[in-house]
Amino acid sequence: MTISFAEFLSQLASNPALCITVLLTLGVVLVNGWTDAPNAIATCVSTRSIHPKKAIIMAAIFNFLGVLFMTMINNAVAETIYKMVDFGSNYKNALIALCAALFAIVVWATAAWAFGIPTSESHALIAGITGAAIALQGFSGINENEWIKVIYGLVMSTVLGFGSGFLIVRFIAFICKGMDRRKTTVFFKNAQVLGGAAMAFMHGAQDGQKFMGVFMLGVFLAKGQGSVTNFHIPIWLMILCSLVMALGTSIGGYRIIKTVGMGMVKLDAYQGFAADAAGAISLLTASILGIPVSTTHTKTTAIMGVGASKRLTSVNWNIVKEMVYAWILTFPGCGLLGFLMAYLFMAIF
C-alpha cells in the first residue's frame, strides 16, 4: 500500500492530526540533518578535501540517491522500524503516542546538538517510539522479533566500524609504503570526496528509510489504517525527506563536523578515506541484511579504529567518553522521555 502526493495533500488539508504528525516527523528528519548527516561528510571536510557548502550539496544529492536505490532494492530497514512496536487498535491514541515520541526525539536530539555531541538519531527514534508504545500498551506493545535487530545493529555498528577502519587504514599504509607522499595525498583527497559521497549514500539508505517508515506509520494511523503491514514508499516522500535532511545539515551541521572530523582524531587524507570506506562498507552490509544500525556509531567507531591503528593516544578519548555516555543514555533517557510525553499528550489531547 502507498499514498500518492495528491492524496497526501488532500488528507493534509482535511486532517489536523495528520498535519501535526507530518510536522513532527519532518522536525525529526531536520534534527537528523543537524546531528547525523554531518557524520557522512565530517572527514572529507576536516581534511579540506571539499568545501563545506559543496559537501552539504553532495550529501543532499547522495542521501536522496541512497534512499531511492536502496529502497527499490530492499526496504527491510523501513519495515523493521514500522513493525517494531504495536500502538494498538485505538488509532486516535496511537497517533497521539506517536506524536509524543517524535516530540521527545526532537527535544533529546536538540539538547545533544547544543553540546556538539553526535548522538544517534536512530537510537533516539527507536527509544522514543518504544517508550511511547509501552505507555500505551505496556510491554506487549514491543515486537520482540523486530526489536532484537536493534541490538544486533548496536553490536554490528560498533564492532564492524572499528574493526574495518583499523584494517583498511593498515592495508592502505602497507600498499602505499615507499610512494611519494605528495602524490598519494592528492590522490586520497580526491578519493575522499568519493568516500564522503558513499557515506552520504549509505546514510540515506539507512536513516532515510527509518524516518520514512515512521512517516508512513503516521499517515496510515491518521487515516485509521493502522493494520497495514506492507507498504511502498513513494518517490515524493524520498525527495521531501532528503531536502529536509539537507536543510538541517546546512543549519547546524558544522558543530558536529568539528567534533567528529577534527576533535576526536587528527586525520590525514588517506586516513579520512579509510574511515569513509569502512563506514560505507559497514552500513551497506547492515542495509542488505535489513538491520537498522546507527550511522553515527558506525562512522565514529570507524574513525576511532583508524586513529587507534597508529597508536591509541592518537584518539582524543575525552571526546570519545562524552560520545559513549550520550550513546548509553540515549536508550533509557529518550525512552523515558517518550514514555512520559505519551502520558502527557494523552492527558492533554
Buried (B, 14 or more C-beta within 10 A) or exposed (E): EBBEEEEBEEBBEEBEBBBBBBEBBBBBBBBBBBBBBBBBBBBBBBBEBBEBEEBBBBBBBBBBBBBBEBBEEBBBBBBBBBBBBBBBEEBEBBBBBBBBBBBBBBBBBBEBBEEBBBBBBBBBBBBBBBBBBBBBBEEEBBBEEBBEBBEBBBEBBBEBBBBBBBBBBBEBBEEBEEEEEEEBBEBBBBBBBBBBBBBBBBBBBBBBBBBBBBBBBBBBBBBEEBEBEEBEBBEBBBBBBBBBBBBBBBBBBBBBBBBBBBBBBBBBBBBBBBBBBBBBBBBBBBBBBBBBBBBBBBBBBBBBBBBBBBEEEBBBEEBBEBBBEBBEBBBEBBBBBBBBBBBBBBEEE
